[in-house]
Amino acid sequence: MRLNDSALGVLTIGLGGLLAAASLRLPGVPGQELGAGFFPALLGLAAMLTGVLLVLAGIRQSGEPLLRLPDWVRGGWARTNVLVLVLAIALFAAFAERVGFIPFAIAIMLAVQLRMGIAPLRAGLIAVLGTIGFHLLFNEVLRVPLPAGVLEGWV
């Protein structure tokens, strides 16, 4: 997939503006001249400047389409893969609290790998070990609680 520089520049300007605007809401740090929002605002402004440069570069490439998709995207296989991914995310968002991260992550990883043609035993092993690794990383290292769901009291 190839996005025209002008389109990417406009997107970068917008995201940089959102970052700069959001940084204004960050609280000040007592005793410091620079508050918590200084560096995010600086990054937002840098992103906006980069976006302007991309727009200018895109103007010089006149005639190029805004978005050029590769040939493989036109096939039904790619559309089905996107549908599987969107459906998995929607189901996780809807039922994560009740079912829990671990069962959902195993199911999603297993479904995606089987869809990609990976052998079932290997896919199952990767799904289980990958889920355990993600769970340990988020819960223990990053201290981000993941929903336990049906495994409440076990994990």
N, C-alpha and C positions, 0 to 999 in steps of 0.2 A: 504494500500500500504506500502510495506516495502522496503526501499532502503538499499542495502548492505553498511556497514560502510566504505569500501574502496571507493565506488563510491561517497558516501556523503562527504568523506574526500577530494577527488580530487575536487569536486565541491566547497567545503569550501575554499580550498587552492586557487582556481581560483578567487572566489569572493573576498577573502581577498586581493589577489594580485591586483585586479582591484581597490579596495578601497584604498590601499596604494599608487598605482600609481596615482589615481585621486587626492589624498590629496597633492601630490607634486605640483599640479597646483594652489592650493589655495594661495592667496597673503599673504605676511608677515604682521604682525601687527606692526606699528611704535611704538618704545619704548618698545617692548616686546621681550624677548629672544625666546619665543615659538610662532611660527606663527599659523595661523588658521588651518593649515594642520597637526599640531602635534598630536592631539588626534585622528583624523580619521586615520592617519598613524599607530598610536599605536593600534587602533582597527583592522586595516587590518592585522598587524603583528600577533596580538593575534588570529585572525581568521585563519591565515595560520598555526600557531602552533597547533591550535585545529584540523585543517584538517590533519596535519601530524599524530597527535595522533589517529585520526579516521582511517586513512589508516593503521597504525600499528595494531589497533584493528581488522580491517577487514581482514588483512593478517592472523591473528590467527583464524579467522572463515572460513577457506578455505572450499570450497565446497558449500557455500551458493550462490544462484543466485544474480546477481547484482540488479534485481528488481523483487519483488514478488507482483503480483496484487491480491486483494481479489476477491472472486467468483462473487460478485455483479457487478464488472466492465465488466465482459464478456457478460452481458445481453444487449439487445437493448435499454432498458430504460436509462441506464447510457450513452451510446453513443449519444443518442438523446439529453440528458440534456447537454452534453459537446458541441454538435453542436449548441444548442440554445444559450448557453453562448458565444461561439466564434462568432456566427452570430450577437448577440446583441452588442458585443464589436466592431466588424468591422463596423456595421452600425453607431454606435455612433461616431467612429473615422471619418467616411466618411461624416456624415451629421450633426454633433453637432453644427457647426457654424450657419448653416442655420435654423435648427429646434430648437435648444436650449436644455439646460440641463433639464429643468423642464418637457417638454413633453416626452423627451426620457427616463428620469429616471422613470416617471410614467409608461410608456409603458413597459420598461424592468422589473421593479419590479412586475407589474401586470402579465406579461407573465410568469415569473419564478414562481410566487406564484400559478397561475392557473395550471401550469404544475405539481406543487407539490401536487395539489389536495385541495388547500385551497378554502373555499367557496368564490364565486365571490364578494359578498358585503364586506366581511372581507378583501379580497385581495385588493379591490379597496381602502378601507379606509386606510389600511397599506401603499399602494403605494403612495397615496396622502400625508398623514401625514409624511411618511418617506422622501419623496422628499422635502417637506417644511423644515423638520428638517435638511437634508443634505444641502439644499440651504442656510439656515440661518447660519449653522455652517461654511461652506466654505466662503460665502460672508461677513458675519458680524464678526465672531470670528477670523477666520484664514486669512481673507482678501485675499482670492484666488478668483479672478473673474471667474465666470462660464458663458458660452455663453448664452445669452438671446434668441437669435434666433427669432422666431415668436412673442415672448413676449417682444420684444425690446420696451422700454418706459413704460412697465407695471411693470417690476421688477427692 
